[in-house]
Amino acid sequence: MKMILDEYEYVQKMIKEKRFLDKPMSSTDINILAKYYRWCEGLTGNKLKNEVINFCEKATNIYNDISYESRIDYACNLSKKLKLRVPKPVYLTLTEIDIIKNIELNENIKKTLFGMLCLSKYYKITSIKITKNENEINSDKLYYNRPISDVLMLMKIRLNKAQRYGLMYELQHSKLVNARYNGNYEILFYDTIGEQKYEIKYIEDILMYYEIIMKNKENLTICSKCGKPMFVYNTHKNRQIVEPVCKDCKI
């Protein structure tokens, strides 16, 4: 399933551009659209269904009742159980970061572990289930439930098939994650008691956060106003930026 980290922003773009962002009559897009109309516009029943149909008719010329009515009915029913995923900041502890920094494995493994930790926490705190399992929310266990390709994409790790299998082998033998029978991973270095030292406010930028937190890159910093990672240009070694501000916050 396509990874969409901010469903509200995603559906706003769909509506503004009057088109499907995945592919015409995509189940993913229709499901998100139905959730938006229910939870943000307050539509239910036939009003909800008709609004989804109205969007589909305008967004694509392949829509017809015979082929797609059941897909829309499913999306409308699903929206009763699931809400839109909206961003929340992820917090990392010093213990978690030190474990990744000190492990004697290559850079790709460290980046993958960092990405898996951030994404696992993000999906846990932005759960879209209406009826939540309190034991699951408060559990001291953390699971990575996405395809491994998602974290590789966000961390910009490019591997061929053999290299990817090698990375998965190294992950398992690092003893920091445990591959489960269903293809997911349990994050074994998840820290629930340590001080929350680092804030990941924009999950889509976790590679830049990695470079700042793990490698202390001189040409990267975090905006003092919005918390977004940013590049620092034309700086000198003896020059100190007191309050770095990104271009969006300067407006």
Protein Blocks (a to p, Z undefined) as FASTA:
>chain_A
ZZdfblmlmmmmmmmnopafkbghiaklmmmmmmmmmmmnopahjllmmmmmmmmmmmpc
kbcfklmmmmmmmmmmmmmmpccdddddddddfklmmmmmmpccdfklmmmmmmmmmmmm
mmmmmccbfbacfklmmpcbdcdfbdfklmmmmnopacdfklmmmmmmmmmmnopaccdf
kopacdfkbcfkbccfbccfblmlmmmmmmmmmnopakbccdfklopacddehiafklcc
fbacdfklmZZ
